Amino acid sequence: MKADITIPEVENVFIAAVQEWSDDFLAKVWNIYLVNDSDFDIDNVMVVSKAYGMIDDEMKKTSLLRHAFPQIPAVSVIKVEMVQDSVLTLTNEFMVSYFIGNKLYDKKFIFEANFINEKNVEEVPILFIDGVIIR
């Protein structure tokens, strides 16, 4: 029975953290983007995020945040959320689920603790600005 189930591989859809100026905070903040660098529109997109890890020898975790997007067109990006600086020292996890046609795609993207920083930036496709990418 399990052999009959095929789980499609997520390709050309990934998460990027981009540092941008915020007029609200009057400082640079890290924003999370979902990048659809594929040739297909993705539908019924759900992103669930959380952070967890140790701070001062104490286990910390954030609440789950859920984001839903009806559709993300091919070769486009959408801003998911802002990540506070205090959460960057934790492991940040983003579970992304979406449909292409009738097929469900699902992938967990993990930024390890302290990985989102200026040392790990590269150019983000489609945005053409520097950011930290997890594929």
Rosetta constraint file for C-alpha pairs under 8 A:
AtomPair CA 1 CA 5 HARMONIC 7.26 0.50
AtomPair CA 7 CA 105 HARMONIC 7.50 0.50
AtomPair CA 8 CA 103 HARMONIC 7.61 0.50
AtomPair CA 8 CA 104 HARMONIC 7.59 0.50
AtomPair CA 8 CA 105 HARMONIC 6.17 0.50
AtomPair CA 9 CA 105 HARMONIC 7.05 0.50
AtomPair CA 10 CA 105 HARMONIC 6.24 0.50
AtomPair CA 10 CA 106 HARMONIC 6.99 0.50
AtomPair CA 10 CA 107 HARMONIC 6.76 0.50
AtomPair CA 11 CA 38 HARMONIC 7.36 0.50
AtomPair CA 12 CA 35 HARMONIC 7.94 0.50
AtomPair CA 12 CA 36 HARMONIC 6.31 0.50
AtomPair CA 12 CA 37 HARMONIC 4.96 0.50
AtomPair CA 12 CA 38 HARMONIC 5.11 0.50
AtomPair CA 13 CA 34 HARMONIC 7.32 0.50
AtomPair CA 13 CA 35 HARMONIC 5.59 0.50
AtomPair CA 13 CA 36 HARMONIC 4.67 0.50
AtomPair CA 13 CA 37 HARMONIC 5.85 0.50
AtomPair CA 13 CA 38 HARMONIC 6.71 0.50
AtomPair CA 13 CA 135 HARMONIC 7.42 0.50
AtomPair CA 14 CA 34 HARMONIC 5.99 0.50
AtomPair CA 14 CA 35 HARMONIC 5.36 0.50
AtomPair CA 14 CA 36 HARMONIC 6.90 0.50
AtomPair CA 14 CA 109 HARMONIC 7.69 0.50
AtomPair CA 14 CA 133 HARMONIC 7.37 0.50
AtomPair CA 14 CA 134 HARMONIC 6.25 0.50
AtomPair CA 14 CA 135 HARMONIC 5.00 0.50
AtomPair CA 15 CA 32 HARMONIC 6.93 0.50
AtomPair CA 15 CA 33 HARMONIC 5.78 0.50
AtomPair CA 15 CA 34 HARMONIC 4.81 0.50
AtomPair CA 15 CA 35 HARMONIC 6.05 0.50
AtomPair CA 15 CA 109 HARMONIC 6.98 0.50
AtomPair CA 15 CA 133 HARMONIC 5.99 0.50
AtomPair CA 15 CA 134 HARMONIC 5.53 0.50
AtomPair CA 15 CA 135 HARMONIC 6.70 0.50
AtomPair CA 16 CA 32 HARMONIC 5.73 0.50
AtomPair CA 16 CA 33 HARMONIC 5.22 0.50
AtomPair CA 16 CA 34 HARMONIC 6.53 0.50
AtomPair CA 16 CA 35 HARMONIC 7.18 0.50
AtomPair CA 16 CA 124 HARMONIC 7.12 0.50
AtomPair CA 16 CA 131 HARMONIC 6.17 0.50
AtomPair CA 16 CA 132 HARMONIC 5.44 0.50
AtomPair CA 16 CA 133 HARMONIC 4.37 0.50
AtomPair CA 16 CA 134 HARMONIC 6.30 0.50
AtomPair CA 17 CA 30 HARMONIC 6.06 0.50
AtomPair CA 17 CA 31 HARMONIC 5.52 0.50
AtomPair CA 17 CA 32 HARMONIC 4.53 0.50
AtomPair CA 17 CA 33 HARMONIC 6.29 0.50
AtomPair CA 17 CA 116 HARMONIC 7.01 0.50
AtomPair CA 17 CA 131 HARMONIC 5.38 0.50
AtomPair CA 17 CA 132 HARMONIC 5.02 0.50
AtomPair CA 17 CA 133 HARMONIC 6.48 0.50
AtomPair CA 18 CA 30 HARMONIC 5.37 0.50
AtomPair CA 18 CA 31 HARMONIC 5.28 0.50
AtomPair CA 18 CA 32 HARMONIC 6.41 0.50
AtomPair CA 18 CA 33 HARMONIC 7.51 0.50
AtomPair CA 18 CA 129 HARMONIC 7.85 0.50
AtomPair CA 18 CA 130 HARMONIC 6.64 0.50
AtomPair CA 18 CA 131 HARMONIC 4.37 0.50
AtomPair CA 18 CA 132 HARMONIC 6.53 0.50
AtomPair CA 19 CA 28 HARMONIC 6.17 0.50
AtomPair CA 19 CA 29 HARMONIC 5.38 0.50
AtomPair CA 19 CA 30 HARMONIC 4.30 0.50
AtomPair CA 19 CA 31 HARMONIC 6.21 0.50
AtomPair CA 19 CA 130 HARMONIC 7.96 0.50
AtomPair CA 19 CA 131 HARMONIC 6.77 0.50
AtomPair CA 20 CA 28 HARMONIC 5.20 0.50
AtomPair CA 20 CA 29 HARMONIC 5.51 0.50
AtomPair CA 20 CA 30 HARMONIC 6.30 0.50
AtomPair CA 20 CA 31 HARMONIC 7.06 0.50
AtomPair CA 21 CA 26 HARMONIC 7.18 0.50
AtomPair CA 21 CA 27 HARMONIC 5.73 0.50
AtomPair CA 21 CA 28 HARMONIC 4.27 0.50
AtomPair CA 21 CA 29 HARMONIC 6.25 0.50
AtomPair CA 22 CA 26 HARMONIC 5.55 0.50
AtomPair CA 22 CA 27 HARMONIC 5.63 0.50
AtomPair CA 22 CA 28 HARMONIC 5.84 0.50
AtomPair CA 22 CA 29 HARMONIC 6.42 0.50
AtomPair CA 23 CA 27 HARMONIC 7.23 0.50
AtomPair CA 29 CA 82 HARMONIC 7.12 0.50
AtomPair CA 29 CA 83 HARMONIC 7.28 0.50
AtomPair CA 29 CA 84 HARMONIC 7.18 0.50
AtomPair CA 29 CA 85 HARMONIC 7.51 0.50
AtomPair CA 30 CA 82 HARMONIC 5.88 0.50
AtomPair CA 30 CA 83 HARMONIC 5.54 0.50
AtomPair CA 30 CA 84 HARMONIC 7.17 0.50
AtomPair CA 30 CA 85 HARMONIC 7.74 0.50
AtomPair CA 31 CA 79 HARMONIC 7.06 0.50
AtomPair CA 31 CA 80 HARMONIC 7.47 0.50
AtomPair CA 31 CA 81 HARMONIC 5.81 0.50
AtomPair CA 31 CA 82 HARMONIC 4.29 0.50
AtomPair CA 31 CA 83 HARMONIC 6.00 0.50
AtomPair CA 32 CA 79 HARMONIC 6.02 0.50
AtomPair CA 32 CA 80 HARMONIC 5.47 0.50
AtomPair CA 32 CA 81 HARMONIC 5.36 0.50
AtomPair CA 32 CA 82 HARMONIC 6.02 0.50
AtomPair CA 32 CA 83 HARMONIC 7.10 0.50
AtomPair CA 33 CA 77 HARMONIC 6.45 0.50
AtomPair CA 33 CA 78 HARMONIC 5.53 0.50
AtomPair CA 33 CA 79 HARMONIC 4.41 0.50
AtomPair CA 33 CA 80 HARMONIC 5.35 0.50
AtomPair CA 33 CA 81 HARMONIC 7.40 0.50
AtomPair CA 34 CA 77 HARMONIC 5.65 0.50
AtomPair CA 34 CA 78 HARMONIC 5.46 0.50
AtomPair CA 34 CA 79 HARMONIC 6.46 0.50
AtomPair CA 34 CA 80 HARMONIC 6.57 0.50
AtomPair CA 35 CA 75 HARMONIC 7.66 0.50
AtomPair CA 35 CA 76 HARMONIC 6.21 0.50
AtomPair CA 35 CA 77 HARMONIC 4.46 0.50
AtomPair CA 35 CA 78 HARMONIC 6.73 0.50
AtomPair CA 35 CA 125 HARMONIC 7.98 0.50
AtomPair CA 35 CA 126 HARMONIC 7.84 0.50
AtomPair CA 36 CA 41 HARMONIC 7.98 0.50
AtomPair CA 36 CA 42 HARMONIC 7.76 0.50
AtomPair CA 36 CA 72 HARMONIC 7.08 0.50
AtomPair CA 36 CA 73 HARMONIC 7.33 0.50
AtomPair CA 36 CA 74 HARMONIC 5.94 0.50
AtomPair CA 36 CA 75 HARMONIC 5.35 0.50
AtomPair CA 36 CA 76 HARMONIC 5.39 0.50
AtomPair CA 36 CA 77 HARMONIC 5.94 0.50
AtomPair CA 37 CA 74 HARMONIC 6.50 0.50
AtomPair CA 37 CA 75 HARMONIC 4.50 0.50
AtomPair CA 37 CA 76 HARMONIC 6.56 0.50
AtomPair CA 37 CA 125 HARMONIC 7.37 0.50
AtomPair CA 37 CA 126 HARMONIC 7.33 0.50
AtomPair CA 38 CA 74 HARMONIC 5.63 0.50
AtomPair CA 38 CA 75 HARMONIC 5.80 0.50
AtomPair CA 39 CA 74 HARMONIC 5.19 0.50
AtomPair CA 39 CA 75 HARMONIC 6.60 0.50
AtomPair CA 40 CA 73 HARMONIC 7.04 0.50
AtomPair CA 40 CA 74 HARMONIC 4.83 0.50
AtomPair CA 40 CA 75 HARMONIC 7.94 0.50
AtomPair CA 40 CA 100 HARMONIC 7.11 0.50
AtomPair CA 41 CA 71 HARMONIC 6.83 0.50
AtomPair CA 41 CA 72 HARMONIC 5.79 0.50
AtomPair CA 41 CA 73 HARMONIC 4.31 0.50
AtomPair CA 41 CA 74 HARMONIC 4.54 0.50
AtomPair CA 41 CA 100 HARMONIC 6.92 0.50
AtomPair CA 42 CA 71 HARMONIC 5.65 0.50
AtomPair CA 42 CA 72 HARMONIC 5.33 0.50
AtomPair CA 42 CA 73 HARMONIC 6.40 0.50
AtomPair CA 42 CA 74 HARMONIC 7.22 0.50
AtomPair CA 42 CA 98 HARMONIC 6.19 0.50
AtomPair CA 42 CA 99 HARMONIC 5.71 0.50
AtomPair CA 42 CA 100 HARMONIC 5.34 0.50
AtomPair CA 43 CA 69 HARMONIC 7.60 0.50
AtomPair CA 43 CA 70 HARMONIC 5.70 0.50
AtomPair CA 43 CA 71 HARMONIC 4.34 0.50
AtomPair CA 43 CA 72 HARMONIC 6.51 0.50
AtomPair CA 43 CA 98 HARMONIC 5.77 0.50
AtomPair CA 43 CA 99 HARMONIC 5.06 0.50
AtomPair CA 43 CA 100 HARMONIC 6.35 0.50
AtomPair CA 44 CA 68 HARMONIC 7.09 0.50
AtomPair CA 44 CA 69 HARMONIC 6.02 0.50
AtomPair CA 44 CA 70 HARMONIC 4.66 0.50
AtomPair CA 44 CA 71 HARMONIC 5.93 0.50
AtomPair CA 44 CA 97 HARMONIC 8.00 0.50
AtomPair CA 44 CA 98 HARMONIC 5.52 0.50
AtomPair CA 44 CA 99 HARMONIC 6.21 0.50
AtomPair CA 45 CA 68 HARMONIC 5.65 0.50
AtomPair CA 45 CA 69 HARMONIC 5.02 0.50
AtomPair CA 45 CA 70 HARMONIC 6.16 0.50
AtomPair CA 45 CA 71 HARMONIC 6.55 0.50
AtomPair CA 45 CA 72 HARMONIC 7.64 0.50
AtomPair CA 45 CA 96 HARMONIC 7.19 0.50
AtomPair CA 45 CA 97 HARMONIC 5.73 0.50
AtomPair CA 45 CA 98 HARMONIC 4.38 0.50
AtomPair CA 45 CA 99 HARMONIC 7.12 0.50
AtomPair CA 46 CA 66 HARMONIC 7.12 0.50
AtomPair CA 46 CA 67 HARMONIC 5.74 0.50
AtomPair CA 46 CA 68 HARMONIC 4.61 0.50
AtomPair CA 46 CA 69 HARMONIC 6.51 0.50
AtomPair CA 46 CA 95 HARMONIC 7.95 0.50
AtomPair CA 46 CA 96 HARMONIC 5.79 0.50
AtomPair CA 46 CA 97 HARMONIC 5.22 0.50
AtomPair CA 46 CA 98 HARMONIC 6.37 0.50
AtomPair CA 47 CA 66 HARMONIC 5.80 0.50
AtomPair CA 47 CA 67 HARMONIC 5.07 0.50
AtomPair CA 47 CA 68 HARMONIC 6.44 0.50
AtomPair CA 47 CA 80 HARMONIC 7.91 0.50
AtomPair CA 47 CA 94 HARMONIC 6.44 0.50
AtomPair CA 47 CA 95 HARMONIC 5.57 0.50
AtomPair CA 47 CA 96 HARMONIC 4.62 0.50
AtomPair CA 47 CA 97 HARMONIC 6.60 0.50
AtomPair CA 48 CA 64 HARMONIC 6.61 0.50
AtomPair CA 48 CA 65 HARMONIC 5.59 0.50
AtomPair CA 48 CA 66 HARMONIC 4.52 0.50
AtomPair CA 48 CA 67 HARMONIC 6.36 0.50
AtomPair CA 48 CA 94 HARMONIC 5.64 0.50
AtomPair CA 48 CA 95 HARMONIC 5.10 0.50
AtomPair CA 48 CA 96 HARMONIC 6.65 0.50
AtomPair CA 49 CA 64 HARMONIC 5.69 0.50
AtomPair CA 49 CA 65 HARMONIC 5.18 0.50
AtomPair CA 49 CA 66 HARMONIC 6.56 0.50
AtomPair CA 49 CA 92 HARMONIC 7.30 0.50
AtomPair CA 49 CA 93 HARMONIC 5.58 0.50
AtomPair CA 49 CA 94 HARMONIC 4.47 0.50
AtomPair CA 49 CA 95 HARMONIC 6.36 0.50
AtomPair CA 50 CA 61 HARMONIC 7.42 0.50
AtomPair CA 50 CA 62 HARMONIC 5.79 0.50
AtomPair CA 50 CA 63 HARMONIC 6.24 0.50
AtomPair CA 50 CA 64 HARMONIC 5.03 0.50
AtomPair CA 50 CA 65 HARMONIC 6.54 0.50
AtomPair CA 50 CA 92 HARMONIC 5.96 0.50
AtomPair CA 50 CA 93 HARMONIC 5.44 0.50
AtomPair CA 50 CA 94 HARMONIC 6.78 0.50
AtomPair CA 51 CA 61 HARMONIC 5.55 0.50
AtomPair CA 51 CA 62 HARMONIC 5.33 0.50
AtomPair CA 51 CA 63 HARMONIC 7.82 0.50
AtomPair CA 51 CA 87 HARMONIC 6.88 0.50
AtomPair CA 51 CA 90 HARMONIC 5.88 0.50
AtomPair CA 51 CA 91 HARMONIC 5.36 0.50
AtomPair CA 51 CA 92 HARMONIC 4.34 0.50
AtomPair CA 51 CA 93 HARMONIC 6.02 0.50
AtomPair CA 52 CA 59 HARMONIC 7.45 0.50
AtomPair CA 52 CA 60 HARMONIC 5.59 0.50
AtomPair CA 52 CA 61 HARMONIC 4.10 0.50
AtomPair CA 52 CA 62 HARMONIC 6.43 0.50
AtomPair CA 52 CA 90 HARMONIC 5.35 0.50
AtomPair CA 52 CA 91 HARMONIC 5.38 0.50
AtomPair CA 52 CA 92 HARMONIC 6.80 0.50
AtomPair CA 53 CA 59 HARMONIC 5.65 0.50
AtomPair CA 53 CA 60 HARMONIC 5.47 0.50
AtomPair CA 53 CA 61 HARMONIC 6.49 0.50
AtomPair CA 53 CA 89 HARMONIC 7.90 0.50
AtomPair CA 53 CA 90 HARMONIC 4.95 0.50
AtomPair CA 53 CA 91 HARMONIC 6.01 0.50
AtomPair CA 53 CA 113 HARMONIC 7.56 0.50
AtomPair CA 54 CA 58 HARMONIC 5.28 0.50
AtomPair CA 54 CA 59 HARMONIC 4.54 0.50
AtomPair CA 54 CA 60 HARMONIC 5.82 0.50
AtomPair CA 54 CA 90 HARMONIC 7.04 0.50
AtomPair CA 55 CA 59 HARMONIC 6.47 0.50
AtomPair CA 55 CA 60 HARMONIC 6.62 0.50
AtomPair CA 55 CA 89 HARMONIC 7.83 0.50
AtomPair CA 55 CA 90 HARMONIC 7.92 0.50
AtomPair CA 67 CA 80 HARMONIC 7.03 0.50
AtomPair CA 72 CA 76 HARMONIC 6.87 0.50
AtomPair CA 72 CA 77 HARMONIC 7.30 0.50
AtomPair CA 72 CA 78 HARMONIC 7.32 0.50
AtomPair CA 75 CA 126 HARMONIC 6.89 0.50
AtomPair CA 76 CA 126 HARMONIC 6.57 0.50
AtomPair CA 77 CA 126 HARMONIC 7.32 0.50
AtomPair CA 77 CA 127 HARMONIC 7.55 0.50
AtomPair CA 83 CA 87 HARMONIC 6.62 0.50
AtomPair CA 83 CA 88 HARMONIC 7.26 0.50
AtomPair CA 84 CA 88 HARMONIC 6.93 0.50
AtomPair CA 85 CA 89 HARMONIC 7.76 0.50
AtomPair CA 87 CA 92 HARMONIC 7.72 0.50
AtomPair CA 88 CA 92 HARMONIC 7.45 0.50
AtomPair CA 88 CA 113 HARMONIC 6.47 0.50
AtomPair CA 88 CA 114 HARMONIC 5.58 0.50
AtomPair CA 88 CA 115 HARMONIC 7.65 0.50
AtomPair CA 88 CA 116 HARMONIC 6.44 0.50
AtomPair CA 89 CA 113 HARMONIC 5.00 0.50
AtomPair CA 89 CA 114 HARMONIC 4.75 0.50
AtomPair CA 90 CA 112 HARMONIC 7.19 0.50
AtomPair CA 90 CA 113 HARMONIC 4.47 0.50
AtomPair CA 90 CA 114 HARMONIC 6.72 0.50
AtomPair CA 91 CA 110 HARMONIC 7.04 0.50
AtomPair CA 91 CA 111 HARMONIC 5.79 0.50
AtomPair CA 91 CA 112 HARMONIC 4.55 0.50
AtomPair CA 91 CA 113 HARMONIC 4.21 0.50
AtomPair CA 91 CA 114 HARMONIC 7.55 0.50
AtomPair CA 92 CA 110 HARMONIC 5.84 0.50
AtomPair CA 92 CA 111 HARMONIC 5.08 0.50
AtomPair CA 92 CA 112 HARMONIC 6.46 0.50
AtomPair CA 92 CA 113 HARMONIC 7.07 0.50
AtomPair CA 93 CA 108 HARMONIC 6.96 0.50
AtomPair CA 93 CA 109 HARMONIC 5.81 0.50
AtomPair CA 93 CA 110 HARMONIC 4.50 0.50
AtomPair CA 93 CA 111 HARMONIC 6.30 0.50
AtomPair CA 94 CA 108 HARMONIC 5.74 0.50
AtomPair CA 94 CA 109 HARMONIC 5.08 0.50
AtomPair CA 94 CA 110 HARMONIC 6.34 0.50
AtomPair CA 95 CA 106 HARMONIC 7.37 0.50
AtomPair CA 95 CA 107 HARMONIC 5.88 0.50
AtomPair CA 95 CA 108 HARMONIC 4.35 0.50
AtomPair CA 95 CA 109 HARMONIC 6.22 0.50
AtomPair CA 96 CA 106 HARMONIC 5.70 0.50
AtomPair CA 96 CA 107 HARMONIC 5.41 0.50
AtomPair CA 96 CA 108 HARMONIC 6.23 0.50
AtomPair CA 96 CA 109 HARMONIC 7.67 0.50
AtomPair CA 97 CA 104 HARMONIC 7.05 0.50
AtomPair CA 97 CA 105 HARMONIC 5.56 0.50
AtomPair CA 97 CA 106 HARMONIC 4.36 0.50
AtomPair CA 97 CA 107 HARMONIC 6.62 0.50
AtomPair CA 98 CA 104 HARMONIC 5.80 0.50
AtomPair CA 98 CA 105 HARMONIC 5.34 0.50
AtomPair CA 98 CA 106 HARMONIC 6.63 0.50
AtomPair CA 99 CA 103 HARMONIC 5.46 0.50
AtomPair CA 99 CA 104 HARMONIC 4.63 0.50
AtomPair CA 99 CA 105 HARMONIC 5.96 0.50
AtomPair CA 100 CA 104 HARMONIC 6.80 0.50
AtomPair CA 100 CA 105 HARMONIC 7.60 0.50
AtomPair CA 109 CA 134 HARMONIC 6.33 0.50
AtomPair CA 109 CA 135 HARMONIC 7.03 0.50
AtomPair CA 110 CA 134 HARMONIC 7.05 0.50
AtomPair CA 111 CA 115 HARMONIC 6.01 0.50
AtomPair CA 111 CA 116 HARMONIC 6.93 0.50
AtomPair CA 111 CA 134 HARMONIC 6.96 0.50
AtomPair CA 115 CA 120 HARMONIC 7.02 0.50
AtomPair CA 116 CA 120 HARMONIC 6.89 0.50
AtomPair CA 116 CA 132 HARMONIC 6.21 0.50
AtomPair CA 117 CA 121 HARMONIC 7.20 0.50
AtomPair CA 117 CA 132 HARMONIC 7.45 0.50
AtomPair CA 118 CA 131 HARMONIC 7.96 0.50
AtomPair CA 120 CA 131 HARMONIC 7.74 0.50
AtomPair CA 120 CA 132 HARMONIC 5.81 0.50
AtomPair CA 121 CA 130 HARMONIC 5.63 0.50
AtomPair CA 121 CA 131 HARMONIC 4.67 0.50
AtomPair CA 121 CA 132 HARMONIC 4.61 0.50
AtomPair CA 121 CA 133 HARMONIC 7.47 0.50
AtomPair CA 122 CA 130 HARMONIC 5.12 0.50
AtomPair CA 122 CA 131 HARMONIC 5.52 0.50
AtomPair CA 122 CA 132 HARMONIC 6.22 0.50
AtomPair CA 122 CA 133 HARMONIC 7.34 0.50
AtomPair CA 123 CA 128 HARMONIC 5.82 0.50
AtomPair CA 123 CA 129 HARMONIC 5.34 0.50
AtomPair CA 123 CA 130 HARMONIC 4.35 0.50
AtomPair CA 123 CA 131 HARMONIC 6.11 0.50
AtomPair CA 124 CA 128 HARMONIC 5.42 0.50
AtomPair CA 124 CA 129 HARMONIC 5.70 0.50
AtomPair CA 124 CA 130 HARMONIC 5.81 0.50
AtomPair CA 124 CA 131 HARMONIC 5.86 0.50
AtomPair CA 124 CA 132 HARMONIC 7.73 0.50
AtomPair CA 124 CA 133 HARMONIC 7.09 0.50
AtomPair CA 125 CA 129 HARMONIC 7.95 0.50
